[in-house]
Amino acid sequence: MHRRSSARSRPVTPRRVLAVLAAVASGWAGYGLYGQVAQDRAMASRVAELTTTNSALQQQIAERLLELSESTSPAWVEDQARRLGFHLPGETIYVVPPPGTARTRGAGQGSPSAAQGVPIPSPSP
């Protein structure tokens, strides 16, 4: 029985050197190709995200332009003034108390009708 020696070295031949160089070149090319594909997918995902964001921003711009065109009308200005509590001279102002609160008409804090809690009648429509 002869045992082959594991310490026996193999000679370096030009064919082996060429095979190693081909393997290294293939690995390098594969790694580069994989990197490009991964980068392409990341960029495609980013483009889709930016397209969605752009659509949302375009919609907001359209809404703001509509609000801007509405805000130049006298009716809009009057509505905003009324929301802030302004009124035109000569208008009768009705104050509707919130539910559950008792208000009196023309009664001060110390008057007897204030203690009785006479409610203000609701204006008729």
C-alpha positions in Angstrom: 0.0 0.0 0.0 1.3 3.2 -1.1 -0.1 6.3 0.4 0.0 9.4 -1.7 1.6 12.3 0.1 -0.6 15.2 0.8 2.4 17.5 1.0 3.2 16.9 -2.6 3.0 20.2 -4.4 1.5 20.6 -7.8 3.6 22.4 -10.3 2.4 25.9 -11.4 1.6 25.6 -15.0 0.5 28.4 -17.4 -2.8 26.6 -17.8 -3.5 26.8 -14.1 -2.6 30.4 -13.9 -4.9 31.2 -16.8 -7.7 29.3 -15.1 -7.3 31.2 -11.9 -7.1 34.5 -13.8 -10.3 33.6 -15.7 -12.1 32.7 -12.4 -11.0 36.0 -10.9 -12.1 38.0 -13.9 -15.5 36.2 -14.0 -16.0 36.9 -10.3 -15.1 40.5 -10.7 -17.5 40.9 -13.7 -20.3 39.1 -11.9 -19.9 41.3 -8.8 -19.9 44.5 -11.0 -23.0 43.3 -12.8 -24.8 42.4 -9.6 -24.0 45.9 -8.2 -25.4 47.6 -11.3 -28.6 45.5 -11.1 -29.0 46.3 -7.4 -28.4 50.0 -8.1 -30.9 49.9 -11.0 -33.6 48.4 -8.7 -32.9 51.0 -6.0 -33.2 53.8 -8.5 -36.4 52.4 -10.0 -37.9 52.3 -6.5 -36.8 55.9 -5.8 -38.3 57.0 -9.1 -41.7 55.4 -8.3 -41.6 57.0 -4.8 -40.8 60.5 -6.3 -43.6 60.0 -8.9 -46.1 59.4 -6.2 -44.9 62.4 -4.2 -45.0 64.5 -7.3 -48.6 63.5 -8.0 -49.6 64.4 -4.4 -47.8 67.8 -4.7 -49.5 68.5 -8.0 -52.9 67.8 -6.4 -52.0 70.2 -3.5 -51.0 72.9 -5.9 -54.3 72.5 -7.8 -56.2 72.8 -4.5 -54.2 75.9 -3.4 -54.8 77.6 -6.8 -58.6 76.9 -6.4 -58.5 78.4 -2.9 -56.6 81.4 -4.2 -59.1 82.0 -7.0 -62.0 81.6 -4.5 -60.3 84.0 -2.0 -60.5 86.9 -4.4 -64.3 86.9 -4.5 -66.3 89.3 -2.3 -68.4 86.5 -1.0 -65.4 84.6 0.4 -64.1 87.8 2.1 -67.5 88.4 3.7 -67.7 84.7 4.9 -64.2 84.9 6.5 -65.1 88.2 8.2 -68.3 86.7 9.6 -66.3 83.7 10.9 -64.1 86.2 12.7 -67.2 87.8 14.3 -67.6 90.9 12.1 -71.0 92.0 10.9 -72.4 94.7 8.6 -73.9 97.9 10.1 -77.6 97.6 10.8 -77.7 93.8 11.0 -79.4 92.1 13.9 -77.0 89.7 15.7 -78.4 86.5 17.3 -76.3 84.6 19.8 -77.3 81.0 20.2 -75.9 79.6 23.5 -74.4 76.2 23.6 -76.7 73.3 24.7 -77.0 72.9 28.5 -76.3 76.5 29.4 -79.1 78.8 30.7 -78.9 82.4 29.6 -81.3 85.2 30.5 -82.4 88.1 28.3 -81.5 91.6 29.6 -80.6 90.3 33.1 -77.4 91.2 34.8 -75.5 89.2 37.3 -77.4 90.4 40.4 -80.9 90.7 38.9 -83.7 88.3 40.0 -84.4 87.1 36.4 -80.8 86.0 36.1 -81.2 83.8 39.1 -84.4 82.3 37.6 -82.5 81.3 34.4 -84.9 82.5 31.8 -83.6 81.2 28.4 -83.3 83.3 25.3 -85.8 82.1 22.7 -84.2 80.7 19.5 -84.7 82.8 16.4 -87.2 81.4 13.9 -85.8 80.3 10.6 
